[in-house]
Amino acid sequence: MSSMLRFVWRASRGHRLAPWRSPYLRWRMETYSGIKMQHIGFLEFWGFMWRERHNLRRFLEWTTEMERYARPAEKQGG
């Protein structure tokens, strides 16, 4: 759940109270689904999120895994 919130927080920068207005998220939705950016509003955004919730969850799990590879935890001990 924290990875999901972290992604939404980063991706909706400047539009956190209205993520459907985020140019980045609208662009991502357009490239994924073909819905034109100009036609994405509140209902389209949340409808897309609901329909694609399983794929979005898989994507976020994948990004979390890739982040672990990119930034491995420091080894403890000395």
LOKESE-712104 format. One line per field, with one value per atom (N, C-alpha, C): x, y, z; atom name; residue number from 1. Coordinates in steps of 0.05 Angstrom, whole numbers, plus 5000, padded with zeros to 4 digits. Layout:
N
xx = X / ...
yy = Y / ...
zz = Z / ...
atomo = CA / ...
num = NUM / ...
% end
This chain:
78
xx = 5016 / 5000 / 5017 / 5040 / 5057 / 5068 / 5075 / 5085 / 5064 / 5039 / 5018 / 5015 / 5014 / 5012 / 5036 / 5060 / 5084 / 5083 / 5074 / 5072 / 5052 / 5028 / 5008 / 5017 / 5031 / 5041 / 5061 / 5079 / 5099 / 5087 / 5069 / 5058 / 5038 / 5026 / 5005 / 5016 / 5042 / 5054 / 5041 / 5032 / 5019 / 4989 / 4980 / 4951 / 4942 / 4953 / 4948 / 4920 / 4905 / 4877 / 4859 / 4869 / 4854 / 4873 / 4880 / 4899 / 4891 / 4865 / 4856 / 4864 / 4874 / 4884 / 4914 / 4928 / 4957 / 4964 / 4979 / 4987 / 5002 / 5018 / 5033 / 5014 / 4996 / 4978 / 4959 / 4950 / 4933 / 4949 / 4974 / 4990 / 4994 / 4999 / 5002 / 4977 / 4954 / 4928 / 4924 / 4931 / 4927 / 4944 / 4970 / 4987 / 4979 / 4968 / 4960 / 4934 / 4914 / 4887 / 4877 / 4890 / 4880 / 4860 / 4852 / 4833 / 4849 / 4838 / 4852 / 4853 / 4876 / 4881 / 4859 / 4850 / 4830 / 4803 / 4798 / 4773 / 4774 / 4796 / 4799 / 4791 / 4770 / 4760 / 4757 / 4743 / 4739 / 4728 / 4706 / 4693 / 4710 / 4723 / 4740 / 4764 / 4776 / 4799 / 4793 / 4772 / 4765 / 4754 / 4740 / 4731 / 4754 / 4774 / 4798 / 4813 / 4815 / 4829 / 4815 / 4788 / 4773 / 4776 / 4772 / 4774 / 4802 / 4822 / 4850 / 4863 / 4848 / 4860 / 4879 / 4873 / 4890 / 4916 / 4915 / 4939 / 4956 / 4942 / 4957 / 4971 / 4958 / 4971 / 4996 / 4993 / 5017 / 5039 / 5032 / 5052 / 5067 / 5052 / 5064 / 5081 / 5073 / 5090 / 5116 / 5114 / 5138 / 5156 / 5145 / 5162 / 5175 / 5162 / 5174 / 5197 / 5194 / 5216 / 5239 / 5234 / 5256 / 5270 / 5255 / 5267 / 5287 / 5279 / 5297 / 5324 / 5322 / 5346 / 5363 / 5350 / 5363 / 5376 / 5363 / 5373 / 5373 / 5393 / 5394 / 5400 / 5388 / 5392 / 5421 / 5431 / 5459 / 5462 / 5484 / 5490 / 5497 / 5486 / 5491 / 5515 / 5527 / 5550 / 5575 / 5596 / 5619 / 5644
yy = 4976 / 5000 / 5025 / 5025 / 5048 / 5055 / 5034 / 5040 / 5053 / 5046 / 5058 / 5087 / 5093 / 5121 / 5137 / 5125 / 5139 / 5146 / 5128 / 5133 / 5155 / 5153 / 5173 / 5201 / 5202 / 5227 / 5239 / 5223 / 5233 / 5241 / 5224 / 5228 / 5251 / 5257 / 5278 / 5305 / 5309 / 5333 / 5358 / 5376 / 5400 / 5397 / 5372 / 5366 / 5345 / 5345 / 5324 / 5321 / 5343 / 5341 / 5335 / 5337 / 5331 / 5317 / 5291 / 5277 / 5275 / 5276 / 5275 / 5299 / 5320 / 5344 / 5343 / 5323 / 5320 / 5314 / 5331 / 5326 / 5299 / 5292 / 5267 / 5243 / 5243 / 5220 / 5219 / 5242 / 5242 / 5231 / 5239 / 5229 / 5198 / 5189 / 5160 / 5145 / 5156 / 5143 / 5143 / 5165 / 5166 / 5145 / 5143 / 5124 / 5095 / 5090 / 5063 / 5055 / 5073 / 5065 / 5077 / 5098 / 5111 / 5133 / 5137 / 5159 / 5185 / 5203 / 5229 / 5245 / 5258 / 5274 / 5295 / 5307 / 5328 / 5318 / 5292 / 5280 / 5267 / 5269 / 5257 / 5277 / 5270 / 5286 / 5269 / 5278 / 5263 / 5235 / 5233 / 5207 / 5188 / 5198 / 5181 / 5171 / 5189 / 5182 / 5160 / 5164 / 5143 / 5118 / 5120 / 5096 / 5080 / 5094 / 5080 / 5067 / 5081 / 5070 / 5045 / 5045 / 5022 / 4999 / 5004 / 4982 / 4969 / 4986 / 4976 / 4971 / 4969 / 4968 / 4944 / 4921 / 4897 / 4901 / 4912 / 4918 / 4940 / 4960 / 4981 / 4971 / 4953 / 4941 / 4925 / 4909 / 4894 / 4913 / 4935 / 4954 / 4966 / 4973 / 4985 / 4964 / 4939 / 4919 / 4916 / 4917 / 4915 / 4939 / 4963 / 4987 / 4986 / 4975 / 4972 / 4952 / 4931 / 4911 / 4924 / 4939 / 4952 / 4973 / 4987 / 5006 / 4993 / 4969 / 4954 / 4947 / 4940 / 4935 / 4960 / 4982 / 5007 / 5019 / 5015 / 5026 / 5004 / 4986 / 4965 / 4976 / 4964 / 4973 / 4969 / 4987 / 4985 / 4961 / 4948 / 4925 / 4935 / 4921 / 4928 / 4912 / 4922 / 4909 / 4926 / 4917 / 4934 / 4921
zz = 5000 / 5000 / 5000 / 5014 / 5015 / 4988 / 4971 / 4945 / 4927 / 4931 / 4916 / 4923 / 4948 / 4957 / 4949 / 4950 / 4942 / 4912 / 4896 / 4867 / 4861 / 4873 / 4869 / 4878 / 4901 / 4911 / 4891 / 4881 / 4862 / 4835 / 4825 / 4798 / 4797 / 4819 / 4818 / 4829 / 4828 / 4839 / 4826 / 4843 / 4834 / 4831 / 4832 / 4828 / 4848 / 4872 / 4891 / 4900 / 4901 / 4909 / 4885 / 4862 / 4837 / 4817 / 4822 / 4806 / 4776 / 4770 / 4743 / 4727 / 4739 / 4725 / 4720 / 4731 / 4728 / 4699 / 4686 / 4658 / 4655 / 4675 / 4673 / 4674 / 4694 / 4696 / 4671 / 4662 / 4638 / 4614 / 4611 / 4589 / 4591 / 4616 / 4620 / 4613 / 4621 / 4614 / 4584 / 4571 / 4542 / 4528 / 4536 / 4522 / 4528 / 4552 / 4559 / 4547 / 4548 / 4541 / 4514 / 4505 / 4480 / 4485 / 4510 / 4517 / 4513 / 4498 / 4493 / 4519 / 4523 / 4547 / 4552 / 4530 / 4533 / 4543 / 4541 / 4549 / 4576 / 4590 / 4616 / 4637 / 4651 / 4674 / 4698 / 4718 / 4743 / 4738 / 4723 / 4719 / 4702 / 4681 / 4665 / 4681 / 4696 / 4712 / 4732 / 4748 / 4768 / 4756 / 4733 / 4719 / 4709 / 4698 / 4689 / 4712 / 4734 / 4758 / 4768 / 4768 / 4777 / 4758 / 4732 / 4712 / 4711 / 4715 / 4712 / 4739 / 4760 / 4787 / 4790 / 4778 / 4780 / 4765 / 4741 / 4726 / 4739 / 4750 / 4764 / 4788 / 4803 / 4826 / 4818 / 4797 / 4787 / 4778 / 4765 / 4757 / 4781 / 4802 / 4826 / 4841 / 4841 / 4853 / 4838 / 4811 / 4794 / 4799 / 4800 / 4805 / 4832 / 4852 / 4879 / 4877 / 4862 / 4859 / 4844 / 4823 / 4808 / 4826 / 4843 / 4860 / 4880 / 4889 / 4906 / 4892 / 4867 / 4851 / 4847 / 4842 / 4837 / 4862 / 4885 / 4910 / 4931 / 4930 / 4950 / 4977 / 4997 / 5025 / 5032 / 5048 / 5057 / 5076 / 5072 / 5090 / 5117 / 5137 / 5165 / 5175 / 5195 / 5206 / 5201 / 5210 / 5205 / 5210
atomo = N / CA / C / N / CA / C / N / CA / C / N / CA / C / N / CA / C / N / CA / C / N / CA / C / N / CA / C / N / CA / C / N / CA / C / N / CA / C / N / CA / C / N / CA / C / N / CA / C / N / CA / C / N / CA / C / N / CA / C / N / CA / C / N / CA / C / N / CA / C / N / CA / C / N / CA / C / N / CA / C / N / CA / C / N / CA / C / N / CA / C / N / CA / C / N / CA / C / N / CA / C / N / CA / C / N / CA / C / N / CA / C / N / CA / C / N / CA / C / N / CA / C / N / CA / C / N / CA / C / N / CA / C / N / CA / C / N / CA / C / N / CA / C / N / CA / C / N / CA / C / N / CA / C / N / CA / C / N / CA / C / N / CA / C / N / CA / C / N / CA / C / N / CA / C / N / CA / C / N / CA / C / N / CA / C / N / CA / C / N / CA / C / N / CA / C / N / CA / C / N / CA / C / N / CA / C / N / CA / C / N / CA / C / N / CA / C / N / CA / C / N / CA / C / N / CA / C / N / CA / C / N / CA / C / N / CA / C / N / CA / C / N / CA / C / N / CA / C / N / CA / C / N / CA / C / N / CA / C / N / CA / C / N / CA / C / N / CA / C / N / CA / C
num = 1 / 1 / 1 / 2 / 2 / 2 / 3 / 3 / 3 / 4 / 4 / 4 / 5 / 5 / 5 / 6 / 6 / 6 / 7 / 7 / 7 / 8 / 8 / 8 / 9 / 9 / 9 / 10 / 10 / 10 / 11 / 11 / 11 / 12 / 12 / 12 / 13 / 13 / 13 / 14 / 14 / 14 / 15 / 15 / 15 / 16 / 16 / 16 / 17 / 17 / 17 / 18 / 18 / 18 / 19 / 19 / 19 / 20 / 20 / 20 / 21 / 21 / 21 / 22 / 22 / 22 / 23 / 23 / 23 / 24 / 24 / 24 / 25 / 25 / 25 / 26 / 26 / 26 / 27 / 27 / 27 / 28 / 28 / 28 / 29 / 29 / 29 / 30 / 30 / 30 / 31 / 31 / 31 / 32 / 32 / 32 / 33 / 33 / 33 / 34 / 34 / 34 / 35 / 35 / 35 / 36 / 36 / 36 / 37 / 37 / 37 / 38 / 38 / 38 / 39 / 39 / 39 / 40 / 40 / 40 / 41 / 41 / 41 / 42 / 42 / 42 / 43 / 43 / 43 / 44 / 44 / 44 / 45 / 45 / 45 / 46 / 46 / 46 / 47 / 47 / 47 / 48 / 48 / 48 / 49 / 49 / 49 / 50 / 50 / 50 / 51 / 51 / 51 / 52 / 52 / 52 / 53 / 53 / 53 / 54 / 54 / 54 / 55 / 55 / 55 / 56 / 56 / 56 / 57 / 57 / 57 / 58 / 58 / 58 / 59 / 59 / 59 / 60 / 60 / 60 / 61 / 61 / 61 / 62 / 62 / 62 / 63 / 63 / 63 / 64 / 64 / 64 / 65 / 65 / 65 / 66 / 66 / 66 / 67 / 67 / 67 / 68 / 68 / 68 / 69 / 69 / 69 / 70 / 70 / 70 / 71 / 71 / 71 / 72 / 72 / 72 / 73 / 73 / 73 / 74 / 74 / 74 / 75 / 75 / 75 / 76 / 76 / 76 / 77 / 77 / 77 / 78 / 78 / 78
% end
